[in-house]
């Protein structure tokens, strides 16, 4: 996976295709760690709410479901990242000459990134940690999944050569602490990389309609997560925070995920198809806990509101996108 990272595309505006119809639709190792949580009954007895399930270990820390529908969305999102990065799993300049004995995937989710990485790097011992034990049991022999909370003190038995973190927006209260722990738990010469999606949803041409439901949804989600101490805009600060944590050779790359097939460029159009399915198909799961637990909406109010949000997500006259920001640094 070595090689130059894809071009930073944020500075280049995406060009919309002409004359889109409003009704067009797009298509959403046990030896690695010494302190982990065993899969006892309480961990596996998930919280049930509004017809969805949520993690039970550290109940309430992560407000997105852990059920089959959400897991399918995460795997689909993995493909969108893969397209964005030109079929690379990471962007930092790790070449074949760099030893990767121990690798940590922070917030592994369904484990799909860790599985792909372990397959590509059989020489590495890979650990994926998450609050939910939702990962498959059939995995590469050099991969271990553990239930763990990365906001608690890290007590890993030895240091890592590569620490990777992706799509953790809204999951972490203290980002500087996470970056400092990552630095402290890296071997000399090791790399840390974080990839995340930054709210709010944006347009470059002010194409949101008046009283836009999509813009309102984005603003409400940002507001709700801020209420519980989680910053959905945090990714825009990652470069500065990673540098402050002590990393050297820090680089940042920004990309745009169009939220349907509105761009003229064929590659951006394809990415928009996947990004649309990721958000439109998963918007209920993203919204439920934050709207009902934090913002005080009823399930029925939220469902009615999301009808209009989904309509605007389909509208190719609204040139909406989200930023994807990658930052990496090296411990020297």
N, C-alpha and C positions, 0 to 999 in steps of 0.2 A: 504493500500500500504506500510505498514511498513515492516521492515525486512532488512537483509543484502543486500548490493548492489552486483550485479554480479561481478565476478572476473575480475580484470584488465587484459586484454588479449594482450596489445600491446607488452609486452616483449616476448610473445610466437609467433614465426613466423608461419604464415599459410603455410600449405604444399600443393603444387599443385598436382592435379590428373595427372596421366601419360597419354601421348598420346592423347591430345585433338586435334580435328580437327579445322582448322582455321575458318571454316564456321559455327561453332556452335553458336547459338544465345541465349542470355538470355532474359528476358520477361518483367523502369526507375525507474450595478444597480445604477440606477440614483443616489442613495444616496452615492455611493462610491466616486465619483469624483465631484469636484465643477467646474472644468475648462475643458470643452471638446468642440468639434466642432459639430454643428448640421449638419444634412444631407441635406444641401441646394443644390441647382442646381449645383453650381460650383464643389462641392465635388463629385457628381454623374456623372458629365460630364467628363469621363475619356479621357486621352490623347490617341489618335489613331496614331500608327506609325508602318510601316512595317507589317501591317495586325494583329497587336497585340494591346491590350489596357494596359495602365499604369495608376497608381493613379494620380489624379489631385490635391489633397490637398498636398501642398509642392512638387509640380511637380519637378521631377528629383532627388529627394533625394534617391529613391530606384529604381534600374535599372532593375528590373525583372518584367515581366508582372503581371497583376492581373485578367486575363481573365480565362475562363473556363478550358482551357488546362493546364494553370499553377496551377490553384486551384486543379485540379485532381492530378497533380504531388505532391503538398503539402500533400494531404490526403494520397497518396501512401507512401510518405516519412515518415509520421506519423507511418504507419505500420512498416516500417523498423526500426524506433527508438524503437517501442514497442517490436519487436523481439530482438533487441540488448540488451534491458534492462530486458529480461526475463519477459515480460508482465507487466512491471511496468511503471507508468506514470512519476515517479521521483525516485531519488536514495537517497536523504537526509533522515536521520532517523526520520521521522515524524511518531509517533505512535498514537494510539487511545487516549492516555492521553494528546496529544498536541492539544490545542484549535486552530482551523483554522477558525476564524470568518470572516476574510477578506483575499482574495487571489487575486493577480495581475498577469496576463499573459501578458508579455511585447512582442509586436510584434506578436499578436495572429494569424495573417494570416487568414486562413479559419475558425479559431476558434475550430478546431477539438480537440485539447488538452484541451482547456477550457471546452468544452461540456462534454468530458469524465470525466474530473475532477469534474465538477459540479454534474454530475450524481452520481459519487462515493461518493461525500461529500455534501449531501443535507444540512448539517448544516452550510456550508460555503457560504458567499456572494462573488461571483467571478466576477471580472472585466477583460475583454480582450480588449486591446487597439491596434490599428493599423492605418496606414495611409489610408487604403482602407476599405470601408464598404462592404466587400465581404462575410461577414458571413451570415449564414442562419437566417431566422426569427423564425423558430420553434426551440426553445432552452429551456433548463431547467429553471424553474422559479427563481432559485437562481443565474442566470447568466445574465450579461449585457455586451454588446459590445459598445465601444465608438471609434470614430475617434479622434486620438490624436497623437502627435509627441513626443516621449519620449526623444528627444534631446532638447526640450524646457523645461523651468522650470516646475517642478512637483508641482501641487497645489491641491493634493488630500485632501479630508476633514479629513481623519484620517489615521492612520498607518495600515499596513498590517501584517499578521502573516506569510505569505509565498509569495515570489515574484519569479516567474519562467520566464525564458527567453530561447528560443530555436531557433536555425537556423537563427541567426541574422548576420552571417558573411557578411561583405560588406554593412551593413545597418547603422553602427554607426561610427562616426568620432572619438569621444572621449570616449573610453571605461572606463578609470579611473573615468570620471565624471558620467557615467551611474552606475558604481558599488558603488560610493559614494552616489549617490541619492537613490539607492536601500537600502543601509545601513541606511540612514537618514529616510527613509520612512517605515522601519520595526519596529514593536513593539519589546520590549525586549524579547529575547528568540526565535524570529522569524528566519526563514531560507530563504536564497537566493540560487537559483540554476541556473546555466547556462549550457546548452548543445549546442555544436556547432561543425561544420565540419571545419577542418583545411586544407587549401590548402598548398602546391601543391599536385597533385596526385603523389603517390610514388610507388616504388617497393623495395623489400628487396634483390632481386637477380639480379638487373641490367638487367631486361628482356625487357626494352624498346628497340625497334629496332633503328638502326641508323636513324637520322632525324625523330624521332617519331612525328607523327601529334598529338597524344594524349598529349605527354609531352609538345609540343609547344603550344597547346591550353591552357593547365593548366598554363604555364608560362605567356602567353599573358593575360589571365584573371587576374592573380595576378598583372601584370604590369598595366593593364588598371584601375583596381580598386585603385591601389596605386596612380595613376595619379590624381584621384579625392579625395584623402585623406582617402580612406577606405582600411584597411589592411585585406586581406583574410587569413593571417597567424596568425591573432591575438589570436586565441584560444589557441595556445601553451603557451601564456603568462598569461592566465586567472588566474591560481592558484596564481601567485605572485601578480597580480593586485587586486584580491579579498582580499587577505591577507592585502595588503597595504590600502585597503578601510576601514579596521577596523574589519573585520570578524574574528571569532574564530573557532577552530575545522575545518579548511579548509581541504577538501579532494579533490583529483583529480583521475579520472578513465579514461583510454584511451582504445579505441576499434578500430578495423579495419573494414572498409566496403570494401570487395573485389568488384571489379566493373564488374564481371560476375561470372559464376559458376566454376571458375578455382580451388578453394580449394578442397582438398580431404575430409575434415571434412564435414559431411552432414549438420550440422547447419550453418557453414560458407558458404556452397554452396547455401543453401536456402537464406541466407542473401544477397549473391552475386546476386542472381536472382532479388531481390527487389531493391538493390542498382543500378544494371544495368538499370533497367527500370526507376528508378528515374532520373539518369543522362542522359542516352541515349534519353529517351523520352522528357526530359526537356531541352536538351542542346541548342536548338534554342532559347528558351526564356531566358536562362541564358546568351547567347552570344550576342543577337541582339543589345541591347542598348550599351553595352560596346564596341563592335567591330565597330558599325556604328557611334555612337556619340563621342566616346573617342579615339579609335584607328584609325579612319579614313578609315575603310574598306567600300567597297560597299556591299550591300546585296548579290549580285551575288558572289563576291569573298568569302564572309563568307560561303555561302551555299556550294560552291565547296569544300572549306576547311573542312567543317563539315562532308562531305561524308567520307573522310579518317579518321577523328577522330572517327566516329561511327564504322568504320571497325575495328579499333584497340580496341575499347571498347568491341567488340565481341570476340576478339582473346584470346583464353584461354592460349596461349603461353606467353602472356604478363600478368604478375602477379601483376596487378595494384590494388591499394586500396587507400582509403582516411581515414584519422584519424577522429574519433569522440571523442571529449573530454568533459567530464562532470566535473564541479567544483561546490562544494557547501560549504557554510559557515553559521555560526549562529551568530546572534547579541546577545552578552552577556553583 
